[in-house]
Amino acid sequence: MRRSLDAADEQELVRRVARSDRRAFDELYRRTAPWLEVRLRRRCADPDVVADVLQETYLAVWRSAGSFAGGHVKGTAVGWLWTIAAHRLVDAFRRRARQGRMPQVHPADTVAPAAEEVALAGRVGQELETALAALPPEVRAVLRATVLDGFSVRETSVLLGVPENTVKSRVRRARIALREALS
């Protein structure tokens, strides 16, 4: 059985989890939890929040694997997993905001770049990389949340602890600056 789990990709593991296969769930967790924890820590410095979000994410995976396995969700299993985690993180930020305790978010320039950012910079070219680096850190953070992570304006607002209109104006500033730098 272990050999067949090693050969299974994440999509297959999620299909097996949908059939209540505990060993497939354990294997999915073993493969994805370290990566997911790193991504969450990039967005939240509070280890308690990250641990809670991880737990809530995998509980949701166990409960709703059938929705992915049944074809109701498009994309990869890893993308689906990140979407669940990202929404759980925003929910955690909202709970903390209601309680008056926002967790600390890492500044963009103190963290190693994400794999997506490295791949994007390699494909798009040096001009875009230079233009992105020239943006102020708060504008880059908004771009990362809205473009790379796919958060809505409202979710980005909660994530970064700024008003929604500030998010919108920073996105606009970023688009104008990138357009000027690349033209």
N, C-alpha and C positions, 0 to 999 in steps of 0.2 A: 504494500500500500504506500509506503514512504517513497518508493521509487516513482510511482505514478504521480504523486504530488509534486515531486521535484521536476518532473517533465511538464506539468500543467502550467499554463500561463495564468496571469491574474484573472482574466475573463473566465477561464474554466474554474478557477478556485471560487469565484463569486457564484457561478452556476451551482457548484457543489454546496456552497454555504446556503444557497436558496433551498436546497434539499435537506437542510439541517445537518450537514456534515461537519462535525466539530473539528476533525483533523484538518480539513480544508480551511476552516476559519483560523485555526492556529497557524497554519502555513502562510495564509494571507497576512496575518498579523506580523509574523516573523519577517516577512519580506518587506512590508510597507511601513510598519510603525516607526523604525528609525528615520526613514526619509521624511515621513509625515511630521514627526516631532521636530526635525530640523526646520522644515518650512514654517511650522507654527511658531517656533522660537524666533524666527526672523521677523515675525509680526507682533510678537508679544513677549515681553521680558519677564513676566510673572510665571514662574514654573508651576504654581498651583493651577493657574488658569489653563496653561498648556496641558497639564495632566488631566484636568477635568474635560477639556475639549477632546483629547485623545480617547478617553473613556466613552464619552457621549458619541463620538464618531463611530467607534467600533460596535457600540451597542446598536446604533442606527443601521450599520452594515448588517449585523446579524438579523435585525428585524425586517429590513427592507431589501435584502439581496434579491428577492423575487422580482422586485420592480426593475432591477437592472437585468437580471437573467431572462426576464420575460420580454425583453426588447422594448420596454417603455422608455428607456433612457438611451440616448445616442452617445457615442464616444467610447473611450476606453474605460476599463475598470479603475485604473489609477486616477484618471480624470474625474470619474464619478466620486471616488473616495475623497479627492481633494475638494471637490465641490461641497460635499457633506461637511468636511472639516472646516472649510472657510465659513460656511453658514453658521456652524456651531460656534466659531470664534466670534463672529459678529454678534450672535445671540449673547455670548458671555460678556462682551463689551457693553451691550445694551443693559444687561442685568446689573453690571457694575456701575454704569452711568446712573441708573435709577437709584442705586444705593449710594451714589456720590463718590464712588471709588473707581476711577479709571485706571486700568493697568498701564504700565509704562510701555510705550512702543519704541523699538530700537530706531535710532536715526539711520537713515539710508547709508551714510558713508562709513558706519562702523561695522558693517556686515559684509561678508564676502558676497560677490554677485551670484544670483541664482543661475542655475543651469540654463533656464530659458533666456536670461539676459545675455549669457555668453554665446549661446547659439544664435540668437537674434543679431547680436553685434557682428558675429562672424559672417552671417549671410548678407546682411544689409549693407555693410560697408563701414569704412572708417569715418566717413562724413557724419553719418547718423550717430555713431558712437561719440564723436567729438561734440556734436550738437547736444546730445543727451547729457554729457558730462558738464557742459556749460550751464545747464539749467540749475537753478537753486535747489537745494535738497528737498524743501517742502513741495516743490513742483514735481520733482522726480518721484517722490513718495506717492503723490496723487496719480501720476501716470502708471506707476507700478500697480497700484490697487485697481485702477479702472481698466487699464489695457491688459496687463499681464495676468492679473488675478480675476478679472471679469466682474469686479464688484460694481454695484449700482452706485449712483451718487449718494444716496442715503446710507448705504452700507459703508462707503468710503468715509463719509462724514463721521459715522460712529467709530469706525476703525481708527481714524486719525485724530478724532476729538476736535474737529473744526466744523463750523456751520456748513450746511449744504451749499449755500451761495458761494462760500469760499472755495469749496471743491470745484464748483462750476467755473469760477473765475480762474483758478489755477490750471484747470484743463485748457481753458481758452488761451491763457498766457503760454502754456507749453506748445500748443498747436501753432500759434503765431511765431514763437521763437524757432521752432523746428522748421516751419515753412521758410522763414527768412534764411536760416542757416543752410538749408538744403537747396535753395534756389540760386 
